[in-house]
């Protein structure tokens, strides 16, 4: 905010609403991963044993982490918006992206390990 400039309450409200929508995107993604992990554990490996369970656990844990990261970013963004001191995030985005890439690499490994011989 520039010194001496009035704060537009509508602009501030829009910014808070955008922050909430961003949190909901993190939340939806996390819940989607949790559901995917549960479905994989149930339908791909009904006995609950083996490598599928490990992959399903990883996917569920990643979903939980994304929900927590989204909540942390939402609260931080809310406080910074109120203080007119918002700084775009980098660390949480880098950590989430790194976890997603790690999960993808592990999933690729599982796909090749689970591939049945022709």
N, C-alpha and C positions, 0 to 999 in steps of 0.2 A: 504494500500500500504506500502511495506517495504521501509525504508529509502534508498535512493540511487538506487532503482530499477526503470528502465524506465517503463512508462505506455504504454501498448500495445493498440494502437488506435482501432484495430479490436475488442479487448475484450471490450473496453468501448462502442463501437457501438453496440455490441451484447447485452450488459447489458441495454443500452437505448431501444433497440428493445424489449427486454423481458419486460421492464417496460411498454412499450406501449401495448404489448399484454395483460399484466395483467389489465391495464386500460380498454381495450376493453372487457375483460371478465366481469368486474364490470358493464360496460356500457350495454352489451348485457343482463345481468341478470336484471338490472334495467328496461330496456326498455321492456323486456319480462314480468316482473311483472306489469308494467303499462298497457300493452296490455291485460294481463289476467284480471286485474281489470276492464278495460273497457268492455271486453267481458262478464264478469260475470254480470256487471251492466245492460248491454243491453239485454242479452239472458236469464238470470235466473230471472230477475225481471224487465220486460219491463215497468211497471208502474212507476218505479223510487222511490218506497217507500219500507219501511221495513228494515229488518235486512240485506238483501243482499246488499243494498246500503252502509251500514256501513262497511261490510266486503270488498266490492269493493274499498271503499275509503281508508281503511287501506292498502290493497294490492298496490294500486296506490301510496300512500304516501311512503310505504316501497321501492318501485321501485325508486321513486325520490330521497330518502335518499341514496340508493345504488349508484346512478349515482354521487351524490355530494361527497360521501365518496371516490369513485373511482377516481374522479378528484383530490381531495385533496391529496390522496396517490400518484397519478401519479406526481403531481407537487413537492411534498416533496421528492419522490424518485429521480426525475430528478435532483433536487438541490443537494441532498446528493451524487448521483453518480458523478456529476461534481466536487464536493468537496472531493471526495474519502473518504467520511465519512458515508456511508450507514449503517443504523441500521434497522433491520427488524421491521416491525410494530407489535404492539400488541393491542393498544387501539382501533383503528378503526376496527380491525378484531373482537375483543370481543364485541364491540357495535353492529356491523352488525349481528353477530351470535345471540346476545341477542334479537335484534329486530326480527330476523327470528323465534326464538323459541317462543317469545311472540305472533307473528302473527300466528304461528302454533297452539298454545294453544287457542287463540281466535277463530281461524277457527274451531277447534274441538268443541268448545262450540257452535258455530253457527250451525254446522252440527247436533249436538244433539238437538238443539232448533228447527231447521227446519225439523227434522225428522217427517214425517207424522205418525199418529197413525195407527197401523195395524188393 
